[in-house]
Amino acid sequence: MSKRLGRGLDALIPSLAVQEDDRVIEIALQQLRPNPYQPRKHFDDQAIQELAESIRQHGVIQPIIVRSVLKGYEIIAGERRFRASQLLGLEKVPAVVRAFSDEQTMEIALIENLQRENLNALELAQAYHNLMEQLSLTQEELSVKVGKSRSHIANFLRLLQLPDEVKEHVSRGTLTMGHARALAGIKDAVKMIQLTKSSISNEWSVRQLEEAIQVMNRKGKAQDKKKMAAKDPYLDELEDTLRERFRTTVKIKASKSKGKIEISYYNQQDLERLLEMLNAL
């Protein structure tokens, strides 16, 4: 992931640094609540435990950054320190109170995690989606804001369309971003889940998964050709008759329970011509 960030987010970084003239206060943990815009949903328990041990020995060296809300304080930066302090059973933590808008709070939550590069692919996709929704941004505008290409943004947003079962594997890390991107091109959800299970159980690389998808697509095309070849000759002849009569493309699709006739038209005048012919029947 590129280290470069868009100017819009980069400008917020200094506001997270504790300055010498900042007033550091002790805030009760029960008055704190997590940032609702925090994109990271999964926290490494072992990492939190290690941080807790460090805090046990040295205390909370870096104050957390919060903003005042209706009921207490909302964490802007420092949720891991907050969780580690909870684990230790501490009553208070040092904090600096800053005034941030909802938009700034959301942007800061994203940039803090982008800098650490520890969001999984799905969390990052959801963070991008939330920024676009809350700030009314296009993909192009968001790409400028976070310093990424538009295709990068689009590829991540596609992950949100995956079935829940597949998204869960992406969240847990059992599927990589490369695997997820390959799977996102499959329209059939059942086949996508089947390939997901095969990829995980066989420990396929992204290349091996792509090859499996290509094989599946070739088989699908072969089956479609067989279906076309097995079409009723009577229906073929009837299509030709209707095509000549209406002077346009006509397709007859039959199944065991029902069938349908599709008559194509190319503009309003052509439609009116066909309607007149059908009314005259």
C-alpha positions, 0 to 999 in steps of 0.5 A: 500500500502506498505511503502517499496520502491525499492532501485532504487527509494529510492536513489532519495529521498534525491535529493528532500530535500532542503539543507541549501546550496541550492540557492533558486530563485524566478521564474515567474509562466509563466516560469513553466510547469508541469512535463510531467511524472506526473502520477497524472491526477486528483487533488483534487480541495478542497485540492488545495483551502485549500493549496492556503489559507495556502499560502495566510497566510504564503507564499510558505514555501517549495520551489518547485524543478525544472529543466531547460529546453529549454523554462523555467523550468519544475516542478520536485516536487511541482505541488500542490504548483504551482497550488495553487499559480496560484489560488491565482494569484501569479506572482512568487514562490521560487524554487531550480533548479536541474539537472535531466535526463528524467529517473530521472524525471519520477522516481521522479514523481512516487515516490513522489506520491507513498509516498503520496499514493494518486494516483488512481489505474488507474493513478498508472497503467499508471505510471507503464506502462510508467516506463516500456516503457521509461526505457525498464523494465520487470515487474520483474525489475520494481517490484524490482525498486519500491519494490512491488511484480510482481503480484502487478505490473501485477494486476495494468497493467491489468487495462489498458486493461479495456474498457474506460467506466470502466476505467473512473469509476476507475479514478473517484473512483466510482469503487475500485481496487477490483471491477476493478480486478474482472471485468478484468477477463471478456472477453466480454466487453458488459457484463463487462460494464453491470456488472459495471453499476449494481455494481455502481447502486446497490452499490455492494461490491467486494464480491457481484460483484464476486458472480454476475460474477459467476452467469453470468458464470454459465448461460453462460455455461448452454447456451453453453450446450443447444447449443451443445445439439441442434446440428443437428444429421445429422452433428454429423453423418457426423463428425463421418464419416469424423473422420473415413475417415481422422483418426483425429478430425473433427468438423463441425460448422454451422450457418444460413448464413455459416458453416465451417469444422475444420480438426485437424493435429498434426505435419508436417507429419500429415498435408502432409498426410491430404493434400494428401487425400484431393487432391485425392478427 
